[in-house]
């Protein structure tokens, strides 16, 4: 499980003010960890690409969010990030498993992300 370091900022929800950098980097860290653990170079490549794209955006004041002195809201920053990411080949997920459904408090029979469960 990955979580942004600063929490969910419910007071900013729906206002286009939240800075998504922490959440994006947390997702990248999760990909990198999974890539190293499972020997998946595509996941590690994705982590590195996310970090490089975020670094590029933060170096330029015109592509920073408003809390960092820039003009962008959450949506515009996310679009700028996506524009800097290049497509990566889809990784083979057949051998990647969730450690414990019960730890996630999710019923694997009804979770749409569980591709092995009957639908």
N, C-alpha and C positions, 0 to 999 in steps of 0.2 A: 504494500500500500504506500502511496506517495501523498504527501500533503504539503501545501505551500507553507513556508516557514512562518509567515505572519498570520495565518489563520484564514478564515473565509470572508472577512470584512462584510458582514450582512448589512451594515449601514450604507455600503456603497452599491449594493445589488441593484441592477437595472438603471443605474445613473451614468454609465459610461465613464466612470472615474477610477475604477480599480486598476492598479498596475499589475499586469499579469506576469511580469518577469519571474517572480519567485515560483509561481505555479508551472510555468514553462520549463524553467531550469530543474525543478523537482521531477517533472515528467522525463526530462533528459537523463537525470541521474538514475531514475528507475530503469530506463532503457539500457544505460551503460552497465548497471549492476547485473541486469538480466543477461545482457550480452556476454559479460565476463563469466558469469556463473554457468551459462549454458553453451558457451563457445559460439555465440552468434555475432559475427563481425558486422552484420547489417545493423544490429541494435547499437553497437558501439559507434558505428559511422553516423547513425542518426543522432546520438548524444553529442558527438563532436560538431555536427552540422548545426544543431540547435544552439549550442554554446557560441559558435562563431557568429551566427546570425544575430543573436542577442547582443554580443559584444559590439558588432557593427552598428546596430541600432542605438546603443547607449553612447557610443562615441560621438554621434552627431546630434546636436541639440534639437534639430528639426525633426528627429525621429524618436524623441523621448516622450514619455507620458507627462501629463501636466504636473504631477507630484515631483518630477525631476527637472522641472523648468522648461519642458517642451510643450508643444501645442496639441499633442495627440491624446485622444481618449482611448479607452480599452479596445473598441472595435477597430479604429484606425491603426493602432499599434499592432494589433493582431494581423491585420491585412498586410502591413509593412513587413512583418515577420514572415508571413506565408510567401510573399513575393521574393524573399531572399533564400528560401529553401528550394533545393533542387529535388526532383523526384528520386527516390531510392527504390531499388528493386524490392518487391514485397518479400518479406522474410517467410521462411517455412515455419509455420507455427504448430505442426503436427506433434512435436515432442515437448512443447511448452505446457506445463500443467500448473494449475492453481494448487498451492500447498494444502489448503483446507477450506472447503466451502463453509464449514461451520464457523471457522474463525472470521469469515466475512459476514456471517449472519445472513446468508443467501441460500435459498433452496435451489440446488442445482437442477432440479426437474423443471423449474419455471423460469430460470434465468436465461434470457435470450443470448447471452454471451457464451453459454455452455454449448458448444457445437456438437458434443457427443450425446446430449440429452435429447430424447424424442420431443418433437414440437407438436 
